[in-house]
Amino acid sequence: MVSAIFGHNIPGVGFGATIILIYIIGTIARNILGKKIIQYGESLLGKVPIFKQLYGGIRQILDAFAAPDKTGFMQVVLVEFPREGMRALGFVTNELKDTTG
């Protein structure tokens, strides 16, 4: 398209156009109309048998990591579990202090 307009190729125009397109899609998705379109797309994915389970699981994982201030994971820890000498990864989801601090 660029060569048709300007008569020759311009390096980087495709990359720039891709960045601008991603920005425009993100701007549309942020507003109410964009959210409605995304919800409709998600409902369509929820109706496809194989994608229903796959998309639902991936969505839950992404939601848990995307919002650390809202009941998500605050940090990753290494705990001694299931027995002494063995370690396992864990995720801190909440902190609670007793009367002794």
C-alpha positions as CSV (number, residue, x, y, z in Angstrom):
1,M,0.0,0.0,0.0
2,V,2.9,2.4,0.8
3,S,4.6,1.7,-2.5
4,A,1.3,2.4,-4.3
5,I,1.0,5.8,-2.6
6,F,4.6,7.0,-2.5
7,G,6.0,5.0,-5.4
8,H,8.6,3.2,-3.4
9,N,9.0,1.2,-0.1
10,I,9.6,3.0,3.1
11,P,11.3,0.8,5.8
12,G,9.4,0.7,9.1
13,V,6.0,1.8,7.9
14,G,4.5,-1.6,8.5
15,F,5.9,-1.7,12.1
16,G,4.6,1.8,12.8
17,A,1.2,0.9,11.4
18,T,1.0,-2.2,13.6
19,I,1.8,-0.1,16.7
20,I,-0.8,2.5,15.8
21,L,-3.4,-0.3,15.1
22,I,-2.7,-1.9,18.5
23,Y,-3.1,1.5,20.2
24,I,-6.4,2.2,18.5
25,I,-7.8,-1.3,19.4
26,G,-6.7,-0.8,23.0
27,T,-8.4,2.6,23.1
28,I,-11.6,1.2,21.7
29,A,-11.5,-1.8,24.2
30,R,-11.2,0.6,27.1
31,N,-14.5,2.3,26.6
32,I,-18.0,0.9,27.2
33,L,-18.5,-0.2,23.6
34,G,-15.2,-2.0,23.5
35,K,-16.0,-3.8,26.7
36,K,-19.4,-5.0,25.3
37,I,-17.6,-6.3,22.2
38,I,-15.1,-8.2,24.3
39,Q,-17.9,-9.6,26.5
40,Y,-19.7,-10.8,23.4
41,G,-16.5,-12.4,22.1
42,E,-15.9,-14.2,25.4
43,S,-19.5,-15.5,25.5
44,L,-19.0,-16.9,22.0
45,L,-15.8,-18.6,23.2
46,G,-17.8,-20.0,26.1
47,K,-20.1,-21.8,23.8
48,V,-17.4,-23.7,21.9
49,P,-17.0,-27.1,23.8
50,I,-13.2,-27.4,23.7
51,F,-12.4,-23.7,24.2
52,K,-14.9,-23.4,27.0
53,Q,-12.8,-25.2,29.6
54,L,-9.4,-24.1,28.1
55,Y,-10.4,-20.4,28.0
56,G,-12.1,-20.4,31.4
57,G,-9.0,-21.8,33.1
58,I,-6.6,-19.5,31.3
59,R,-8.8,-16.5,32.1
60,Q,-8.9,-17.4,35.9
61,I,-5.1,-17.6,36.0
62,L,-4.7,-14.3,34.2
63,D,-7.2,-12.6,36.4
64,A,-5.4,-13.8,39.5
65,F,-2.1,-12.4,38.4
66,A,-3.4,-9.3,36.7
67,A,-4.9,-7.7,39.8
68,P,-2.6,-8.1,42.8
69,D,-4.5,-5.5,44.8
70,K,-7.8,-7.4,44.5
71,T,-7.6,-10.8,46.1
72,G,-4.9,-11.9,43.7
73,F,-1.5,-13.2,44.4
74,M,0.7,-10.7,46.2
75,Q,4.0,-12.5,46.0
76,V,5.6,-15.9,45.3
77,V,7.2,-17.7,48.2
78,L,9.3,-20.9,48.7
79,V,8.0,-23.0,51.6
80,E,9.2,-26.3,53.1
81,F,6.5,-28.7,52.0
82,P,5.4,-31.6,51.9
83,R,8.2,-32.8,54.2
84,E,11.5,-31.5,55.7
85,G,14.1,-30.9,53.1
86,M,11.6,-30.5,50.2
87,R,10.5,-27.2,48.9
88,A,7.4,-26.1,47.0
89,L,6.4,-22.8,45.4
90,G,3.4,-21.0,47.0
91,F,1.5,-17.8,46.4
92,V,0.7,-15.3,49.2
93,T,-3.0,-14.3,48.7
94,N,-3.6,-12.6,52.1
95,E,-1.7,-11.6,55.2
96,L,-3.0,-11.9,58.8
97,K,-1.3,-10.8,62.0
98,D,-2.3,-12.1,65.4
99,T,-2.2,-10.2,68.7
100,T,1.6,-10.7,69.1
101,G,2.3,-9.1,65.7
